[in-house]
Amino acid sequence: QVQLVESGGGLVQAGGSLRLSCAASGRTFSTYAMGWFRQAPGKEREFVATISWSGGTTYYADSVKGRFTITRDNVKNTAYLQMNSLKPEDTAVYYCAADRTITIVAPQFRYWGQGTQVTVSS
C-alpha cells in the first residue's frame, strides 16, 4: 500500500514557475514508477509526465515538454514536478500516481494522491 500526498499548488501569473511535490508513505517508494497527471474542469484527466523507479527514464506530454521537469528523491520518498513558463492552459488539478511499471496511461496507475490545484492567470 502506498499513500501519496501532493503539495505545492497555488496561483501564479503566466510565465511563472511552481514546484509540485508528491510525498509517499511506505518503504518501497524506490520500487515504484511515478507519474503526474492533470484534470481541468470539464476535461478528462491527461498525462503530464512520468519517471521510472531509478529516475533514469522519463516521458513527457508534448504540451509540457521543455517547460516541465519530473524528478524524484528516493531517500526523501518524494517525487517532484518543476513547472516553468506556465500558461493559463496549464490550469488544472494536478495528481501524482504510483505503479510498479512506468506508463503514461492513467488507469494503469494503482495509487493516486488527492490532487493539488494549479491556477495560472493571464
Residue, then its C-alpha position, 0 to 999 in steps of 0.5 A: q500500500v502506498q499513500l501519496v500526498e501532493s503539495g505545492g499548488g497555488l496561483v501564479q501569473a503566466g510565465g511563472s514557475l511552481r514546484l509540485s511535490c508528491a510525498a509517499s508513505g511506505r518503504t518501497f517508494s524506490t520500487y515504484a514508477m511515478g507519474w503526474f497527471r492533470q484534470a481541468p474542469g470539464k476535461e478528462r484527466e491527461f498525462v503530464a509526465t512520468i519517471s521510472w523507479s531509478g529516475g533514469t527514464t522519463y516521458y513527457a506530454d508534448s504540451v509540457k515538454g521543455r517547460f516541465t521537469i519530473t524528478r524524484d528523491n528516493v531517500k526523501n520518498t518524494a517525487y517532484l514536478q518543476m513547472n516553468s513558463l506556465k500558461p493559463e492552459d496549464t490550469a488544472v488539478y494536478y495528481c501524482a500516481a504510483d505503479r510498479t511499471i512506468t506508463i503514461v496511461a492513467p488507469q494503469f496507475r494503482y495509487w493516486g494522491q488527492g490532487t493539488q490545484v494549479t491556477v495560472s492567470s493571464 
